Amino acid sequence: MTPQVGFVGLGIMGKPMAHNLHRAGFSVMVWNRSRQPMDELPAEGLHSAESPPALCIRQTRAHPRSTDDPQRYLR
């Protein structure tokens, strides 16, 4: 069985980390606050989730990445 990892946040650190996990043989599902980074991923072999809870339900591990971006406090 392929290890499954959920990744929340595709910023400066998150996107390369998700790609490295995928290259290492993990099945990676991601979610990001903005849609654009997730739209690029199917061509690269990664999958996107509709929401953070949907991501967590389907994965054996979840790794959130966050920033000090003031936008995150508005949610």
N, C-alpha and C positions, 0 to 999 in steps of 0.2 A: 504494500500500500504506500502510495506517495505521501510524504508528510505534507500537511496543509497548514499554511500560515496566512493569517489576515494582517493587513498592514493599513493603518489609518494615518494619513498625512503623506503627501507626495511632494514635499518641499525640497530644499537643498540637500538634506540628509536622507529623507524618506525614499525618494525615487531611486537613487543609486542603491540603497540598501535592499529595496524590493527586487530590483533587477539582479543583484548579487545572489539573493536567496533563490530566485527563479533559475539562474544559471547553475546553482549548486544542486538542483534537482527537486526543489520544493514546488508544490502547487501553490501559487500566490494569488490571493484575492485582495483587492485594495479598495479603499474609499478615501475620497478627498473632498474638502468643503467646496472647492470649485470644480466644475465638470471638465474643463479643458485637459488637465493632466490625465484624467481617466480615459478620455476619448482616444488617446494615443496608444493605450496599452494592449488592446486586443491584437493588433498587428505584431506586437512584441511577445505575445504568448501569455500575458497576465490577464486576469479577469477582474471586473469591477463589480462592486456591490451597490445596492440601492441606498443603503444606510449603514451606519456603524452597527446597529443591532443585527441587521441581516448578515453582515460580515462575520460577526462573532458566533452566530448560530451555526454557520457552515464550516468553521475552521477549528482546528485543534489548538491553535495558538493565535493570539492577536497582539500586535505591537503598535501602540499609539506613538506618534511623533507629534510634538507641538512646538509652537514658537511663542515668542513674547508679543506676537501680533495682537494689537488691541481688538481686532475683529473677533477673535475667539471669545472675548468676554461679552460680546453682544448676542450670543446665541442662548 
